[in-house]
Amino acid sequence: MTDNSPDMNQVHVFFHEDMLKHNNGYGVFDTFEDPGFLDVLEPHPENADRIRNIRSILQRGPIAPFITWHEGRPCEIESLERFHTPEYIKELIDADSAGGEIICAGTRLHPGSWAAALLAAGSAQQAMQYLLDGHGQLAYALVRPPGHHAQPTQADGYCFLNNAGIAVELAVHQGCKRVVVLDIDVHYGNGTAEGFYSRKDVYTISLHMNHGSWGPSHPQTGLTDECGEGLGKGFNLNIPLPNGTGNKGYEHAMTELVVPAMAEFKPEMIVLTVGQDSSEFCPWCSLIRMGGCA
């Protein structure tokens, strides 16, 4: 007899090669500027090689036997409007039709970027749907462009579509009554928090460096007083950490703050936004430890 039950020991990874076609270009850091006196311009910090390396680790690293690969597919435009406004989606479509343009500081839509963004959001939706259908316990959407800074009405921080937020909306749409989004990127998951700020069915939690607001595209500060509003008051937990916080600091924050909050909320689904820039191996880590903000 064939056992058709889901393999709960596997990590189901959703990925599509065409997401690598999103090209943020070169310049001085992430300004897209060429001062005219440099032989070599830096690649944009969010580039395809970052994802290529993560893919190779999953394919050839020690956990490769526990990985099951799935090809991602683009999402439908209509599903984006559960998180983003129709006006903002139109802005992105028009920018793509015009051949690309700077949406906000450091965030530019190039030819191929919109198709990649749809694949990223769609792959996140697929990963969520796979779990909702009972096929596994853990799914991972390996995607770019990233998403957690994208707010309902605007792009921010190299993000166009909020992949995690769009996946959460799918879960809620299909009956999940309580979802937690846990964001461990070194920067505040401001876009996700903004999207659910007045809701009590989605609890957003973010551990991040204490960087504050960085301008018109990122007005949120990530401080502890941003805790939600209206029905959502008390359902946005910010944990700003001092620069240079190490493993023990993260462990303390998780044990003393995150775990009790989640235990009280009793989520039916947990979405983990896995930014890698809090790792000591991230090239930006030295900037963060010195007090800079990448």
C-alpha positions in Angstrom: 0.0 0.0 0.0 1.3 3.5 -0.9 1.5 6.0 1.9 0.1 9.3 0.6 0.3 11.1 3.9 2.3 14.4 4.0 5.9 14.1 5.0 6.2 16.3 8.0 9.9 16.0 8.2 10.4 18.0 4.9 10.8 21.7 4.4 8.9 22.6 1.3 10.7 25.4 -0.7 8.9 27.5 -3.3 11.2 29.2 -5.8 11.2 30.4 -9.4 14.4 31.2 -11.5 12.8 34.3 -13.0 13.0 36.1 -9.7 16.7 36.4 -10.4 15.9 38.7 -13.3 15.0 41.5 -11.0 18.1 43.8 -11.3 18.6 46.7 -9.0 21.7 47.9 -10.8 24.9 49.4 -9.6 25.9 52.7 -7.9 27.3 54.2 -4.8 25.7 52.0 -2.1 22.0 52.0 -3.1 21.6 55.5 -4.6 21.9 54.4 -8.3 24.4 57.2 -8.7 27.8 57.2 -10.6 30.1 59.9 -9.3 32.2 59.5 -12.4 35.5 58.8 -10.7 35.2 55.2 -9.7 36.3 52.2 -11.7 34.0 49.8 -10.0 30.5 50.6 -8.8 28.9 48.5 -6.1 26.1 46.1 -6.8 22.9 47.1 -5.1 22.7 45.4 -1.7 19.6 43.4 -2.7 20.9 41.5 -5.7 20.4 38.1 -7.3 23.6 36.6 -6.0 22.2 36.7 -2.5 19.4 34.4 -3.5 21.7 32.2 -5.6 23.8 31.5 -2.5 20.8 30.7 -0.3 19.5 28.3 -3.0 22.9 26.6 -3.3 23.1 26.1 0.5 19.6 24.5 0.4 20.5 22.3 -2.6 24.0 21.2 -1.4 24.2 22.0 2.3 23.6 19.7 5.2 19.9 20.1 5.2 19.5 19.2 1.5 18.0 15.8 2.2 15.2 17.5 4.1 14.3 19.9 1.3 11.5 19.4 -1.2 11.5 21.9 -4.1 8.4 23.4 -5.7 8.3 25.8 -8.7 6.7 29.1 -7.8 4.1 30.9 -10.0 2.9 34.5 -10.2 0.0 35.6 -8.2 -3.2 37.1 -9.5 -3.5 40.9 -9.4 -6.8 40.7 -7.6 -5.3 38.9 -4.6 -2.8 41.7 -4.1 -5.6 44.0 -3.3 -6.4 42.2 0.0 -3.2 43.9 1.3 -2.4 46.7 -1.1 -4.7 49.5 -2.4 -5.8 49.3 -6.1 -4.2 52.8 -6.6 -0.8 51.6 -5.5 -1.0 48.4 -7.6 -1.8 50.6 -10.6 1.2 52.8 -9.8 3.5 49.7 -10.0 1.9 48.5 -13.2 2.3 51.9 -14.8 5.9 52.1 -13.7 6.6 48.7 -15.2 4.9 49.8 -18.5 7.1 52.9 -18.6 10.2 50.7 -18.4 10.8 51.2 -14.7 11.4 54.1 -12.4 12.6 55.0 -8.9 9.7 54.3 -6.6 11.4 55.7 -3.5 14.9 56.1 -2.2 17.0 53.0 -3.0 14.0 51.2 -4.5 13.7 51.1 -8.2 11.5 49.1 -10.6 13.6 47.9 -13.5 12.4 45.9 -16.5 11.8 42.4 -15.2 11.2 43.7 -11.6 7.4 43.6 -11.7 7.3 40.0 -13.1 9.7 39.0 -10.3 7.6 40.8 -7.7 4.5 38.9 -8.9 6.4 35.6 -8.7 7.6 36.5 -5.2 4.1 37.2 -3.9 2.7 34.2 -5.7 5.4 31.8 -4.3 4.6 33.1 -0.8 0.9 32.4 -1.5 1.7 28.9 -2.8 3.7 28.1 0.3 0.8 29.2 2.5 -1.7 27.3 0.4 0.4 24.1 0.7 0.2 24.3 4.5 -3.5 25.2 4.5 -4.1 22.2 2.4 -2.4 20.0 5.0 0.6 18.9 2.9 3.2 19.7 5.5 4.1 21.7 8.6 6.9 24.0 7.3 7.1 25.8 4.0 9.7 28.4 2.9 9.2 30.9 0.1 12.7 31.7 -1.3 11.9 35.0 -3.0 13.0 38.4 -4.2 12.2 41.3 -4.3 11.8 41.2 -0.5 8.5 42.4 0.9 8.3 43.4 4.6 8.8 47.1 4.1 6.1 47.4 1.4 3.1 49.2 2.9 -0.5 49.0 1.6 0.0 52.3 -0.3 3.7 52.5 -1.1 7.0 50.8 -1.7 9.9 51.0 0.7 13.2 49.5 1.5 13.7 47.6 -1.8 10.2 46.1 -1.4 7.3 46.5 -3.8 4.8 43.9 -2.7 4.5 42.6 0.9 4.9 38.9 0.3 4.3 37.9 3.9 1.2 40.2 4.3 -0.3 38.8 1.0 0.3 35.2 2.3 -1.3 36.1 5.6 -4.4 37.6 3.9 -4.8 34.3 2.0 -4.8 32.4 5.3 -7.3 34.7 6.8 -9.4 34.6 3.6 -9.5 30.8 4.0 -10.6 30.8 7.6 -7.5 31.2 9.9 -8.8 33.3 12.8 -5.4 34.1 14.4 -2.1 34.5 12.6 1.2 35.6 14.0 3.9 37.3 11.9 7.3 37.2 13.5 9.9 39.4 11.8 13.6 38.9 12.7 15.1 41.1 10.0 17.5 43.7 11.5 15.2 46.4 10.2 11.6 47.0 11.4 9.0 45.1 9.5 7.1 48.3 9.2 5.1 47.5 6.0 3.6 44.3 7.5 2.9 46.1 10.8 1.2 49.0 8.9 -1.0 46.6 7.0 -2.4 44.9 10.1 -2.2 47.8 12.5 -5.9 48.1 13.2 -6.6 44.3 13.2 -6.8 41.9 16.1 -6.7 38.7 14.0 -3.1 39.2 12.9 -0.5 39.8 15.6 2.7 41.4 14.2 6.0 41.0 16.2 9.3 42.5 15.1 12.7 42.3 16.6 15.0 44.9 15.0 17.8 47.3 15.7 16.7 50.6 17.1 17.0 52.6 13.9 13.9 54.8 14.0 12.2 56.4 11.0 14.2 56.9 7.8 12.1 59.3 5.9 8.9 59.7 4.0 8.8 56.2 2.7 9.4 54.7 6.2 7.6 57.0 8.8 7.2 54.2 11.3 9.8 54.3 14.1 9.6 50.7 15.3 9.5 51.8 18.9 7.5 50.2 21.7 4.8 52.8 21.6 3.7 51.6 18.1 1.5 48.9 19.4 -1.5 49.0 17.1 -4.7 51.1 17.1 -8.4 50.6 17.3 -9.2 46.9 17.4 -5.6 46.2 16.8 -4.3 48.0 19.9 -2.0 45.6 21.7 -1.5 43.4 18.6 1.7 44.9 17.3 4.8 44.2 19.4 8.0 46.0 18.6 11.2 44.9 20.2 13.9 47.4 19.3 17.4 46.0 20.2 20.6 47.9 20.9 23.2 47.8 18.1 25.5 44.8 18.5 22.9 42.6 20.2 24.1 39.0 20.0 22.7 35.5 20.4 22.1 35.9 24.1 20.1 39.1 23.6 17.9 37.5 20.9 17.4 34.5 23.1 16.3 36.6 26.0 13.9 38.6 23.9 12.4 35.5 22.4 12.1 33.7 25.7 10.8 36.6 27.8 8.7 38.6 25.3 7.9 36.7 22.0 7.1 33.3 23.3 4.7 34.5 26.1 3.0 36.8 23.7 2.4 34.1 21.1 1.3 31.6 23.8 -1.4 34.0 24.9 -2.5 34.8 21.4 -2.7 31.1 20.4 -2.1 31.4 16.7 -3.4 29.0 14.2 -0.6 29.9 11.7 2.9 31.4 12.2 4.6 33.4 9.4 8.3 34.0 9.9 9.8 36.8 8.0 13.4 35.7 7.7 15.7 38.6 7.0 19.3 37.4 7.1 20.9 40.8 7.9 20.9 40.2 11.7 23.6 37.5 11.1 27.2 38.2 12.1 28.1 36.9 8.6 26.1 39.5 6.8 28.3 42.2 5.1 26.1 44.8 6.7 26.7 43.5 10.2 29.9 45.5 10.7 28.0 48.7 9.8 25.2 47.8 12.3 27.7 47.1 15.1 29.4 50.4 14.5 26.0 52.1 14.7 25.3 52.6 11.0 22.1 51.6 9.3 22.1 49.7 6.1 
